[in-house]
Amino acid sequence: MTGVRVALLPDFAEERWPSMDLCAEMLHAHWPAGVGPLTRTVPPFARLAGRLPGVGRRKTAVNADRLFNRFVAYPRFARRLAARFDAFHVVDHSYAALVAALPAGRAGVTVFDLDAFGCLLDPSANPRPRWFRALTRRVLAGVRRAAVVFVASRTVGEQLRRTGLIDPARLRYAPVGVAPEFTPSGSTDPPPWVGALRGRPWVAHVGSCVPRKRIDVLLEVVARLRLHLPELHLVKVGGEFTAAHRALIARHGLSGAITHVHDLSRGELAAVCRAAPAVLQPSAAEGFGLPVVEALACGAAVVASDLPVLREVGGDAVTFAPVGDLDAWAAAVHGVLTRPRPPAEREAALAWAGQFTWTRHAETVAAAYRDLVGDRCG
């Protein structure tokens, strides 16, 4: 075999999904030599509704452009790639509709979680309009059509098996890794506002504010802890608080106790993790939990929801609390913040995080496509 030519189909950068952008970047950077070239290929993002006077910046216009590019422009582009590549890798399962535009038996996709399919798997708990369900069916059909389906956690793989959505023979376990910036020491200084917190108790949360992240739990726990630790501060990285979150903040008088930041570089985020007395992950559901592993790789103490997937990625290096149990959460975080942390705990966190590497992820993906193509390129 002379090499397998693999096309890497990432998310549109304009959609601003840092975790998916990271996956594409790291896969490309760590693609093993000798397998064949991995070529990143994506069409320009077409702004149509966004150019209309008076409506271009509205949410409806933004979403219209997203849907056009995902379901029309990108598939048109993908159909023209058949002769140039032997295999095709769709980075993000929410883009899986692309698989229908690619040659049969030559495309794969990574499924990070099943949240995107909630309106089909459990319609009563996830009511959505008819048009949304129709588009979701197209995405799910793409996943089911893929010749190989990668999962970042065994938990998600087991969920796919239980639902019967995927032939287990097509599943490949490919845990993601930790970017090089996330280390116990680094050259990037923390943002200036971190210095203002020195000597004070504070906690950090990294991620969006979608419902499954349980930002309500995060805010309630901070409010409870401030009864005993009145100087406690929350650093919220990413996401946008909802109206309900803002109401909670106002009710508990937390506006002066929160630093909400966006668009940190990976180096800055790693510096925040290194400095944070604790990183919290109170989610009700996750597909992997990359912020947990990244924090551990920086030597940080982590408190997370007691979910199978977070047990999988955090092991004994994480302090766990039941999902949504405010008393247990407050007790767990209070313990982490007020007791001295033995050096052995930090070393255990670093050792655990060390098993998650982008090199391993890339080797797994590359091997799957080499096996998929077989001797077709020989």
C-alpha positions in Angstrom: 0.0 0.0 0.0 1.4 3.4 -1.0 -0.7 5.3 1.6 -4.3 6.1 2.4 -5.4 9.6 1.4 -7.8 10.8 4.1 -9.9 13.9 3.9 -10.4 15.7 7.3 -13.8 17.4 7.3 -14.0 19.8 10.3 -16.6 22.1 11.6 -16.9 25.6 10.1 -14.6 27.8 12.1 -17.4 30.4 12.0 -19.6 28.2 14.2 -17.1 28.8 17.1 -17.1 25.3 18.7 -13.6 25.3 20.3 -13.7 21.7 21.3 -14.5 20.5 17.8 -11.9 22.9 16.4 -9.4 21.4 18.8 -10.2 17.9 17.7 -9.6 18.7 14.1 -6.4 20.6 14.8 -4.9 17.9 17.1 -5.8 15.1 14.8 -4.1 16.8 11.9 -1.0 17.7 14.0 -0.6 14.1 15.4 -1.5 12.1 12.2 1.1 9.3 12.1 3.7 9.3 9.4 3.6 6.4 6.9 -0.1 6.0 6.8 -0.7 8.5 4.1 -1.7 12.2 4.0 -4.5 13.7 6.1 -5.8 16.8 4.3 -8.1 19.3 6.0 -10.8 20.3 3.5 -13.7 22.6 4.1 -15.6 25.1 1.9 -15.8 28.8 2.6 -18.7 29.7 5.0 -21.4 31.4 2.9 -23.1 34.3 4.6 -26.5 34.7 2.9 -29.1 35.7 5.6 -26.3 37.4 7.5 -25.9 40.0 4.7 -29.5 41.1 4.7 -29.9 44.7 5.9 -31.5 44.9 9.3 -31.6 41.2 10.0 -28.1 40.0 9.4 -27.1 39.9 13.1 -30.3 38.4 14.4 -30.3 34.9 15.8 -32.6 33.7 13.1 -30.3 34.9 10.4 -27.3 33.3 12.1 -29.1 30.0 12.4 -30.3 30.2 8.8 -26.8 30.5 7.6 -25.6 27.7 9.8 -28.3 25.4 8.4 -27.6 26.3 4.8 -23.9 25.7 5.2 -24.3 22.4 7.1 -27.0 20.9 5.0 -26.5 22.4 1.5 -23.2 24.1 0.9 -20.9 21.5 2.7 -22.6 18.4 1.1 -22.2 20.0 -2.3 -18.6 20.5 -1.6 -18.1 17.0 -0.2 -19.6 15.3 -3.3 -16.7 16.8 -5.4 -14.1 15.1 -3.2 -14.7 11.5 -4.2 -11.8 11.1 -6.7 -9.3 12.9 -4.6 -9.4 10.8 -1.4 -9.6 7.2 -0.3 -11.4 7.8 3.0 -13.2 10.7 4.7 -13.3 11.6 8.4 -16.1 13.8 9.8 -14.8 15.3 13.0 -18.1 16.2 14.6 -21.2 13.9 14.8 -23.5 17.0 14.4 -22.1 17.2 10.8 -22.8 13.6 10.1 -25.3 14.4 7.3 -22.1 14.9 5.2 -21.8 11.1 5.1 -24.7 10.8 2.7 -22.7 13.0 0.2 -19.6 10.8 0.4 -18.8 7.5 -1.3 -20.4 4.6 0.4 -18.2 2.6 2.7 -15.4 5.1 2.8 -16.5 7.6 5.5 -16.3 7.7 9.3 -17.5 10.0 12.0 -16.8 10.6 15.7 -19.8 10.5 18.0 -19.0 12.4 21.2 -22.5 12.1 22.8 -26.1 11.4 22.0 -27.5 14.7 23.1 -27.9 15.8 19.5 -30.4 12.9 18.9 -32.4 13.5 22.1 -35.5 14.7 20.2 -35.6 11.3 18.4 -34.5 9.0 21.2 -36.7 10.5 23.8 -39.2 12.9 22.2 -41.3 13.6 25.3 -38.2 14.8 27.3 -36.8 16.7 24.3 -39.7 18.3 22.4 -38.6 19.9 19.1 -40.4 21.3 16.1 -41.0 19.1 13.1 -38.3 20.7 10.9 -35.7 20.2 13.6 -36.6 16.5 14.0 -36.3 16.2 10.2 -32.8 17.6 10.1 -31.8 15.5 13.1 -33.0 12.4 11.2 -30.6 13.3 8.4 -27.8 13.7 10.8 -28.6 10.4 12.5 -28.9 8.7 9.1 -25.4 9.8 8.4 -24.0 8.3 11.6 -25.8 5.0 10.8 -24.4 5.0 7.2 -20.8 5.6 8.3 -18.5 2.7 7.7 -16.7 3.4 11.0 -18.0 5.2 14.1 -15.4 6.5 16.6 -16.4 7.1 20.2 -14.4 9.2 22.7 -15.6 7.2 25.7 -16.7 3.6 26.3 -19.8 5.0 28.0 -21.0 6.6 24.7 -20.1 3.4 22.9 -22.3 1.4 25.3 -25.1 3.9 24.9 -25.0 3.4 21.1 -25.1 -0.4 21.6 -28.1 -0.2 23.9 -30.1 2.0 21.5 -29.3 -0.4 18.6 -28.4 2.6 16.4 -25.0 1.3 15.3 -23.7 -2.2 14.4 -21.1 -2.7 17.3 -18.7 -4.1 14.7 -18.3 -0.5 13.3 -17.5 1.1 16.6 -13.9 2.2 17.4 -12.9 3.5 20.9 -10.8 6.6 20.3 -10.4 8.7 23.4 -9.3 12.3 22.8 -6.2 13.8 24.3 -4.8 16.7 26.1 -3.4 19.7 24.2 0.3 20.5 24.9 -0.5 23.7 26.8 -2.2 21.7 29.6 0.8 20.9 31.8 1.6 21.5 35.5 3.9 24.3 34.4 3.8 26.6 31.4 5.2 29.7 29.8 1.9 31.5 29.6 1.1 33.8 32.5 -2.4 33.7 33.9 -4.7 36.6 33.0 -4.2 39.6 35.3 -7.5 39.1 37.1 -6.2 35.8 38.4 -3.6 37.8 40.4 -6.4 39.7 42.1 -7.8 36.4 43.4 -4.5 35.3 45.0 -5.0 34.4 48.6 -8.8 34.1 48.2 -10.8 30.9 47.8 -12.1 30.5 44.2 -13.4 27.9 41.9 -13.5 27.6 38.1 -15.9 26.2 35.6 -15.0 25.7 31.9 -17.7 25.1 29.3 -21.0 26.2 27.9 -24.2 27.1 29.7 -26.5 24.6 28.0 -29.0 22.8 30.4 -27.0 19.6 30.8 -24.1 21.6 32.2 -26.2 22.4 35.3 -25.0 25.9 35.8 -27.9 26.3 38.2 -26.1 23.8 40.5 -22.8 25.6 40.0 -24.4 28.9 41.1 -26.3 27.4 44.0 -23.2 25.7 45.4 -21.2 28.9 45.2 -24.0 30.7 47.0 -24.1 28.1 49.8 -20.3 28.0 50.2 -20.2 31.8 50.5 -22.1 31.5 53.8 -19.0 29.9 55.2 -16.4 31.3 52.8 -17.7 34.8 52.2 -14.7 35.7 49.9 -15.4 32.7 47.6 -15.2 33.7 43.9 -16.4 31.9 40.7 -14.4 32.1 37.5 -16.7 31.1 34.6 -14.9 30.4 31.4 -17.1 30.4 28.3 -20.8 30.2 27.7 -23.5 32.8 28.2 -25.7 32.9 31.2 -29.4 32.4 30.5 -32.2 34.6 32.0 -32.7 31.9 34.7 -29.0 31.9 35.5 -29.0 35.7 35.8 -32.0 35.5 38.1 -30.2 33.1 40.4 -27.2 35.4 40.4 -29.3 38.3 41.4 -31.3 36.4 44.0 -28.1 35.3 45.8 -26.2 38.6 45.3 -23.4 36.9 43.3 -22.8 39.5 40.6 -19.7 40.8 42.4 -18.5 37.3 43.1 -18.2 36.1 39.5 -15.6 36.7 36.8 -17.0 35.6 33.4 -14.5 35.4 30.6 -14.5 34.3 27.0 -12.1 33.6 24.2 -9.1 32.6 26.3 -6.3 31.0 24.5 -5.4 27.5 25.4 -2.3 28.7 27.1 -4.4 31.2 29.2 -7.0 28.5 30.0 -4.2 26.1 31.1 -2.8 28.9 33.3 -6.2 29.4 34.9 -6.4 25.6 35.6 -3.0 25.6 37.2 -3.9 28.5 39.5 -7.4 27.4 40.4 -7.9 25.9 43.9 -10.6 23.7 42.3 -12.2 23.1 38.9 -15.9 22.1 39.0 -17.9 20.0 36.5 -21.5 19.7 37.8 -23.0 18.4 34.5 -26.0 16.1 34.3 -24.6 14.5 31.1 -21.3 14.4 29.2 -19.9 12.6 26.3 -16.3 12.7 27.5 -15.5 15.6 29.8 -12.4 17.2 28.3 -12.3 20.1 30.8 -11.9 17.4 33.6 -8.9 15.8 31.9 -7.3 19.1 30.9 -7.6 20.4 34.5 -6.1 17.1 35.9 -3.2 17.5 33.4 -2.5 20.9 34.9 -2.4 19.3 38.4 -5.7 20.9 39.5 -8.1 19.5 42.0 -11.4 18.6 40.3 -14.9 18.0 41.7 -17.3 16.5 39.2 -20.7 14.9 38.9 -20.8 11.2 39.6 -21.5 10.1 36.1 -20.2 6.9 34.5 -18.4 8.8 31.8 -16.7 11.2 34.2 -15.7 8.2 36.4 -14.3 6.8 33.2 -12.2 9.8 32.3 -11.5 11.0 35.9 -10.8 7.8 37.8 -9.7 8.1 41.4 -8.1 11.5 40.6 -11.4 13.3 40.9 -13.7 14.0 43.8 -17.3 13.0 42.9 -20.7 14.3 44.0 -24.1 13.1 43.0 -25.7 15.0 40.1 -27.7 17.9 41.4 -27.3 17.1 45.1 -26.5 20.6 46.5 -25.7 19.4 50.0 -23.2 16.8 48.8 -21.7 19.2 46.3 -21.2 22.0 48.8 -19.6 19.5 51.2 -17.3 18.1 48.6 -16.1 21.5 47.3 -15.8 22.8 50.8 -13.5 19.9 51.7 -11.3 20.4 48.6 -11.0 24.2 49.4 -10.3 24.0 53.1 -8.0 20.9 53.6 -4.3 20.8 52.6 -3.8 18.8 49.4 -1.2 16.1 49.7 1.4 16.2 46.9 0.5 12.6 46.1 -2.9 13.6 45.0 -1.5 16.1 42.6 0.9 13.5 41.2 -1.9 11.0 40.8 -3.9 13.5 38.8 -1.0 14.2 36.5 -0.3 10.5 36.0 -4.0 9.7 35.3 -4.3 12.5 32.7 -1.1 11.3 31.0 -2.9 8.3 29.5 -5.1 10.6 27.3 -3.0 11.7 24.3 -3.8 13.0 20.9 -1.1 10.7 19.4 -3.1 7.7 20.6 -6.3 9.2 19.2 -4.7 9.9 15.8 -3.1 6.4 15.6 -6.5 4.8 16.3 -8.3 6.8 13.7 -5.5 6.3 11.1 -5.5 2.5 11.7 -9.2 2.3 11.2 -9.1 4.0 7.8 -6.1 1.9 6.8 -8.1 -1.2 7.6 -11.2 0.2 5.9 -9.5 1.0 2.6 -7.5 -2.2 2.7 -5.5 -2.9 -0.4 -7.5 -0.6 -2.6 -4.6 1.8 -2.7 -1.9 -0.8 -3.1 
